[in-house]
Amino acid sequence: MKQPFELKYIKRYLLLYAGVVVIAVLFYFINRANNPVEIMEPKKFSTQSIERSQHDAVEANRSASPFRLLDVGY
């Protein structure tokens, strides 16, 4: 029976591993070169509160949904 840990077998496994790593790194750089990362501007949200009467909010909820919800959540 052959020894699985002889030097030539270890070299083969290391070369195979190094080859897979090199191919993965090449694909990464090719993909990054063809699809550059876009920098997006951060969204700015308004901090001003909008005042609405509760009657308007209830009417808006009733017209938007055919289901009637409870006034109090349990």
N, C-alpha and C positions, 0 to 999 in steps of 0.2 A: 504494500500500500504506500502511496506517495504521501509525503509530509505536506500538509496544506500550508504550513508556515515557513516553507523554504523561501529564500531570498527572492527568487524569480517570481513566485506567486505574489508576494507582498508588493513587489515593484509593479506588477500588472494591475493590481487593485488600486495602488496609489496613482498610477497613470490614468486609469479609467476614471477615478474620482476627480483628478485634476482636469481631465478633458471635459467632464460634465460641468464642472465649475466654470471653466473658460467659456464654454458654449453659452451657459446661462448669463454670464457677464456680458458677452457680446450681444446677445439678444436684448438685454436690458439697455445697453447704450444705443443700439440701433433703434429700438422703440422710443427711447427718450429723444433721439435726434429727429425722428419723423413726427413725433407728437409732443411739441413743447408744452410745458405747463403754463396755463394761462393764469395770470394774477387778476383776481376779481376785486373790485372796490367793495369795501364793507358797506352793508346796508345801514342807513340811518333811520331810526325809528323816532317818531314824534313822541315827546314826553308830555304833551298837553292832553289833558283829559277832555273827553267829549261828554257834555252834559245832555242827557235825554231823560224825559220823564218816564216813569215806570209804565204808564199807560201805553206809550208808544212802543216800548219794548215788548210788552205783552201782546199787543196787536200784531207786531212784526212776527213774533214767534208763532202766533196762531195761524197767520196767513202762510207761513213757510212750511208748516208741518200739519199733516192731517190728524196727528195724534195729540191728545190733550195730556199735558204733563202736570204733575202735582206741584203745588206752590212751595212745598217744603220737602227737602231731601232727607231721607232717613238713612 
